[in-house]
Amino acid sequence: MRHEDSKSAFEWCGNGCTSAGSRGSGRNGTERVRRNVKLFVRLFGTLASVVLVACLLSACEYTVSLSDKPSSARDPGLTGAWESVKAGGDVDRLTVLPLNEKTYLVVFDPSGSDAIYARAHHVEPAGVELVQLRWLGAADGSMPEGGRVYQYAAYELVEGKLQVRLLSKDAVPTDVDSARKLRAAIASHRNGAELFRDPMVFAPRP
């Protein structure tokens, strides 16, 4: 949805409310206000969804691939449907599907937004086991911009739950411009807790 559409919704709601007030509190005026408010809420919700998808895609951090060749076969324990319930009750959904013996299709469906899709496989730079995600785009057709399509994550299955930790941008700068430099940055922090961010925890989806 274009920005102009959301602006029109604001203007129309304002005009409708003013018109209804000038004509009194009759049934027609009240119904007009209700219709305008409903339209505003629908358009604003669509805009918020588009903005959230854009933010998620822009969060793809690295421009370089560590390796296009998987370092190992798929982990059957990683595949499946997962969810993370936030403090406010919103739910982020993560689906990991097998594409072939060594590659996954990852679908991340954040609450209140369209799903985004990635192709993923295992890599092992400097002895650190990671999953390389190459984000493809979102369900609304939008795609990452600026060449930043890669993210790197470690994962662990603990008591039936999936813990995912993304590389820390403080430890591994996002402006590295080659796989060699990316491997070197990971290697320099391989034994430190600072290599990763705090974990995101997902439970099996009911």
N, C-alpha and C positions, 0 to 999 in steps of 0.2 A: 504494500500500500504506500502511495506517495504521501509526502509530508503535507501537500496541499489539501488532501482529503481530510486529514485530522483537523486542519485549520478550519475547513468548511464546517465540520461537525461542531466545533466550538462556536462558530458564528451562528449556525442555525439554531443551536440550543438557546443561545442568548436571545436571538430574535423571537423565537417561539415563546419563551417565557415572558418576554415583555409584551408580546401581543396578547397572550392569555390574560395577563394582569390588567391590561387596559380594557378588556372586554368583560371583566368581572370574573366570578368564580363559577360560571356555568359549566355544564357537563362537557360541552364541546371544547371549551378552553382547557379543562382539566385533562381530557383525553389527548389533546394536542401536546400538552406538556409531557405527559407520560410517554407518548410516542417519541418525542424528541430526546428525552432522557434515555430511553432504551437504545435509540440509535447511537447516541453519544457513547454510552457504555460499550456497545458492540464495537464501534470503530476504535475507541480508545484501547479496548482489549486487544484488538488486532494489531494496532500500532505497537503496544507494549510487547506483544509476541515477536513481531518483526525485529524490534530493537534488541530483545534478549538473544534471539538467534544470531544477529550480527555481532553482538558482544561475545557470544560463545565461539563463533568462528574466528573472530579477531584474536581470541585467546590462544589460538594455535601459535606456538612460540618459536619454532626453529625452521630454518630454511633448508637445512641439509639432512640427508638421509645417512644414518650410520651404515646401513647395509641393505641392499635390496634382496639379499639371500638370507632366509631364515636360518638361525643358528641351531634350531632344534625343532622337533615335531610339536604339534599342538598339545596343550595340556587339557585332557578331558574334564578336569575339575574346574577349569575356568569357564567353559561353555555353559550357557543357561541364561535364565532370566533373573535379574537381581534388582533390588530397590533399596533406596536410602531415604528414610523418613526424617525430615528436618524438624527442628524444634517447634515451628509454627504449624506443623501438620502437612506441609507440602511434601510431595514425593518425587524424587529423581529416580528414573528407571534406566537400567543398563541391561542391554541384551547382547550376549556374545555368541555368535553362531559360527560353525565351521564352514570355510569356503573350500578348503582342500586339506590335505594331510598336515600342512604346515602354516596355514593362513586362516585368520579369523575375519569375520565381518562384525564390527562393533557398532551398536546403535545406542546413542545416549539421548534419552528423552527427558529433559529437565521439566519440572512442573511449570505449567503456564507457557510452554513454548513448543515449537516444532522439533522433531527429532533431528539429530545430526548423525552422519554416517562416517565410518572410518574403516580402512583396511589395516590389519595389524598382523605382526609376526614377532617372533622372539629374536633378540639380538644380544650379544654378550661382549660389550666393549670393556677391555681391561679387566676381564673376569667378573664384571658386574652384570647380573642377569636382568634384562629389561624387556619390555614390550614396546616396539616402535609402532606408533599410530600415525597413519597418513590420512588426514581428514579429507573427505571427498566433497562434502556439502551438506545442505539441510533439506528437509522434506519440502520446503517452500521453493526449492530451486536455487537458493543463494549458495555461493561458494566462497571459500576463503580467498582473501585478497593479499597481495604483496608477497606471495611465495611462502608465507609462513603456514605451512600445512602439516608440520610434524610436531608430535609430542612424544615424550618418553616416560614410561612408568614402570615401577616395580610393583609386584603384587604378592600377596600371601593369603593362603586360606587358613583361617584360625577358627576352630570350633564351628565349622560350617558357614562362616561369614567370610566375605571377600574384602580384604584391605588393599586399597590402591594408593600408592604414593607417587606423585609426579616429581620430576627433577626440580630442584630449587633453582630459580633464575639467579639467585645470589651466588650460588656455587658454580653454576654452569651458565654463563652469560648467553643471552639469546642472539647476540651479534656475531657468534662464531660463523665463519664462512666456508668451512670445509669439514669433511668427516674426520680428518686427522686432528684438527683443533678441538672438535667436539669430543673425540675419544680422549685426548690429552686432558681436557678439563674434567672429564668424569674420572679419569685415573688419578688426578691430583687430590680428589676427595673421596676416593673409593672406600676408605675405612672410616669415614666420618659421618656422623648423624646429619650434618649440614647438607649432605648431598641431596636429601629429599625434603619435601614439605610434609606437613602433618597428614596422616592417612585419612582417606575417605572410606567409610565402612558401608558395605552393602550386604544385605541379607537376602536369601533366596525369596523370590516373589511367590506369594501364596497362590 
